Amino acid sequence: MCRDPAAFAALAPEWAALFARCRTATPFQHHAWLHSWWRSYGRPGRLRVVLVREAGRLVAAAPLTLVHRPWPTLVPLGGPLSDHADVLLDDARAEPAARALAAGIAAAGRGALVDLREVRPGAAAERVYALWPGPRRRLADAPCLELPALALEDLVARLARPRAQRVRAKLRKLDALGVHGREVPVDEVPRALRTLLALHRLQWQDRKVTGEHLRPRFAAHLERAVVAMVRSGHAVVTEFRLPDRTSPTTDPTGPTASGDARDIAGTTVAVDLTLLAPGLTGAYLYGAHPRLRAGKVDVATMLLRSGARLATRDGAAARGGVLSLLRGDEPYKHHWKPAVVTNRRLLLARRRALPLLVLALGDAGARDLLRRARHVRRARTAARTTPPPSDPVGGAHACGGP
């Protein structure tokens, strides 16, 4: 087991080789992502990276950290910033490696619970779960929305005809405005990420936003990880610009979000970060100037066109990959008819940690009940505040008389 951050950093070449031999690996198991996360969020003395070697070769790894609240638990590195958690297994030695890794995690956990959140169905961690030598439970976690890795034209062809026509009209508007994307070279990535986060802050001003995305430690993590991942081919940063058809413009991340798209011509109006693995292209984070939407520019369509291009290059579609919209069940994502793929939560314990497993199950059940109650309350509130339907001719309430 690796508990030394310097030794974990030195594992990068071996880790990269194992990552390449694990077909279920997602970008969130990339060494640069995990090590950068540790530098921003890790607590001294808490690193627990379980390693399995065979004849000196790394064949399995579980990147974990120990937390003490609400009870002693081993959890994956990456935390809530990662849409998928997993372990790495060498495909050629998956069964014996998983068995050894399960034993290693059990030894590392001692009296702690092992809580693997956001495990994608079919992930390597499910092999460890199947071979776990003690009590275990599997729960549903967050939903992710996934599209097949197809060219944009084929994604549009999957839609009902009226919606497909609307999407094509939006694409024509993007082309008429001259919106174009450019993949950012690695030496420009830090500057592009700063613009992304500034635009992200601007687009969410006065609305509820993930607070962590606004913190300096997140910016530092993102820059370290993404620079390395762009260099290795596991991330792409794309800048979108409107052509300068008028006069010199102002800073697009300035304090005002009023006006229309013409006011930001000649500037970077959006930046997108896409994370890549052989089987998954993940739309992770973007920032877009609010004036794009004010000018009726469909940002979601613009980003999906870029994502589809990345998901289908280098033969990714032929390998059966997916274009993942990652976590979140927002209605606009369903316009594209994605498959809902629910992540799993794998709870593992040794006999002496069984009480912690029971506590975790009780906590998960209570939280689920609370979520359901909130959903019902929101639905009832919406029903009370929604006006009755209008008469299609006269415009009076449907229940109204003359």
Secondary structure, DSSP 8 states (H G I E B T S, - for coil): -B--HHHHHHTHHHHHHHHHT-TT--GGGSHHHHHHHHHHH--TT-EEEEEEEETTEEEEEEEEEEE-SSS-EEEETTGGG-S-B--EE-GGGHHHHHHHHHHHHHHHHTTSEEEEEEE-TT-THHHHHHT-SS-EEEEEEEEEEEEES--HHHHHHTS-HHHHHHHHHHHHHHHHHT-EEEE--GGGHHHHHHHHHHHHHHHTTTS---GGGGSHHHHHHHHHHHHHHHHHTSEEEEEEE----SS----TTSS---S-GGGGTTSEEEEEEEEEETTEEEEEEEEE-HHHHHTT--HHHHHHHHHHHHHHGGGTGGGT-EEEEEE---HHHHTT--EEEEEEEEEE--GGGHHHHHHHHHHHHHHHHHHHHHHHHHHHHHHHHS---B-TTT-SBTT---
